[in-house]
């Protein structure tokens, strides 16, 4: 008798779960997401320490559902936001911080880059309304030693310069 009961529960899962999965997490009306550091227009060297800021909501790791919480996603060099009705992609241009991190160190090639934060819920889906920071521009300088500077280097005996 247990077998049909569990089959029914299993089949109900296919119909009930998708209805629940489609619900978007709501964001606080006063939620504000921003990049504390680096500043817009700043020239930096790689690796770059990026500090995230959030007001009006809290941070929770991915997979943990609490009202008015989410976790950070860093959008790098993106012309437009990802689909706000689907999980935020995870690739070189969409960095996930699903452990609840509030800062990160990233490597970027020299040149101009844009950075923007987007808050994702426990399933990496943007909230309703979408919580996103202002897009900032940074310039990553080439921190390689020029051949001229290299010739001026006096060895300290340990493979470095004095």
C-alpha positions in Angstrom: 0.0 0.0 0.0 2.9 2.4 0.5 4.0 2.1 -3.1 0.9 4.0 -4.7 1.1 6.6 -2.0 4.7 7.5 -2.8 4.0 7.4 -6.5 1.3 10.0 -6.0 3.6 12.2 -3.9 6.3 11.9 -6.6 3.9 12.9 -9.4 2.6 15.8 -7.3 6.1 17.0 -7.0 6.3 17.5 -10.8 3.2 19.7 -10.7 3.5 21.6 -7.5 7.2 22.3 -7.5 7.3 24.1 -10.9 4.5 26.4 -9.7 6.5 27.3 -6.6 9.8 27.5 -8.5 8.4 30.2 -10.8 7.8 32.7 -8.0 10.3 35.5 -8.0 11.7 36.7 -4.7 10.7 40.2 -3.8 13.2 42.9 -3.0 12.7 45.6 -0.4 11.5 48.9 -2.0 14.4 50.8 -0.5 17.1 48.3 -1.5 20.3 49.9 -2.7 23.2 48.0 -4.2 26.6 49.7 -4.9 30.3 49.2 -5.4 32.3 50.8 -2.5 35.7 50.2 -4.1 37.1 50.8 -6.6 35.6 54.2 -7.4 34.0 55.1 -10.7 36.8 56.2 -13.1 39.6 55.0 -10.8 42.9 53.6 -12.3 43.8 50.3 -10.5 46.3 47.5 -10.8 45.4 43.9 -11.2 44.5 42.0 -9.0 41.7 44.3 -7.9 40.0 44.3 -4.6 36.3 45.0 -5.1 34.1 45.8 -2.1 30.3 45.4 -2.4 27.7 47.5 -0.6 24.0 46.8 0.1 21.4 48.7 2.1 17.8 47.8 2.9 18.4 44.0 2.4 20.6 41.3 3.8 23.1 38.8 2.5 22.4 35.0 2.5 24.3 32.2 0.7 22.9 30.7 -2.4 20.4 27.9 -1.7 19.3 29.6 1.6 15.9 31.3 1.3 15.2 34.2 3.6 12.9 37.1 2.9 14.7 40.3 1.7 18.1 38.6 1.2 20.3 37.6 -1.7 23.9 37.2 -2.7 26.1 39.3 -5.0 26.9 38.7 -8.7 29.5 40.9 -10.4 28.9 41.7 -14.0 32.1 42.5 -15.9 32.1 44.3 -19.2 28.4 43.6 -19.9 26.6 45.9 -22.3 23.2 45.0 -20.8 21.8 43.1 -17.9 21.2 39.3 -18.1 17.6 38.0 -18.4 15.9 39.0 -15.1 13.6 36.1 -15.2 16.3 33.4 -15.3 19.2 32.5 -13.2 22.2 34.8 -13.7 24.8 33.0 -15.9 28.1 31.9 -14.4 31.1 32.7 -16.6 34.0 35.1 -17.0 31.6 38.1 -17.3 29.2 37.0 -14.5 31.0 36.2 -11.3 28.9 34.5 -8.5 29.5 35.1 -4.8 27.1 32.5 -3.5 28.8 32.0 -0.2 27.6 35.4 0.8 30.9 37.2 0.2 30.9 41.0 0.4 34.2 41.6 -1.4 36.4 39.8 -3.9 39.8 40.0 -5.5 39.7 39.5 -9.3 42.2 39.6 -12.1 41.5 41.8 -15.1 43.6 42.5 -18.2 45.0 46.0 -18.7 42.5 48.4 -20.2 39.1 49.9 -19.5 36.5 47.7 -17.9 32.9 48.1 -16.5 31.7 46.6 -13.3 28.2 46.3 -12.0 26.6 44.4 -9.2 23.3 42.4 -9.4 21.7 40.8 -6.4 20.4 37.2 -7.0 18.1 35.2 -4.7 18.7 31.7 -3.3 18.3 30.3 -6.9 20.5 33.1 -8.6 17.4 34.7 -10.0 17.2 38.6 -9.8 14.6 39.9 -7.4 11.4 41.8 -8.2 12.1 44.7 -8.5 15.7 44.0 -9.8 18.4 45.1 -7.4 21.3 46.4 -9.4 24.1 48.9 -8.8 25.2 51.7 -11.0 27.7 50.6 -13.7 31.2 51.9 -13.0 34.2 52.2 -15.3 37.7 51.4 -14.1 41.0 51.5 -15.9 43.4 48.6 -15.2 47.0 49.7 -15.7 49.6 47.5 -17.1 51.8 46.7 -14.1 54.6 45.0 -15.9 58.1 46.3 -15.4 59.3 48.1 -18.5 62.6 46.9 -20.0 64.1 50.3 -19.1 63.1 49.8 -15.4 64.3 46.2 -15.5 67.8 47.3 -16.5 67.9 49.6 -13.4 67.0 46.8 -11.1 69.8 45.8 -8.7 69.5 42.2 -7.5 68.9 41.6 -3.8 70.4 38.1 -4.2 67.0 36.4 -3.8 65.7 37.0 -7.4 64.1 40.3 -6.6 65.2 44.0 -6.7 66.4 46.3 -3.9 
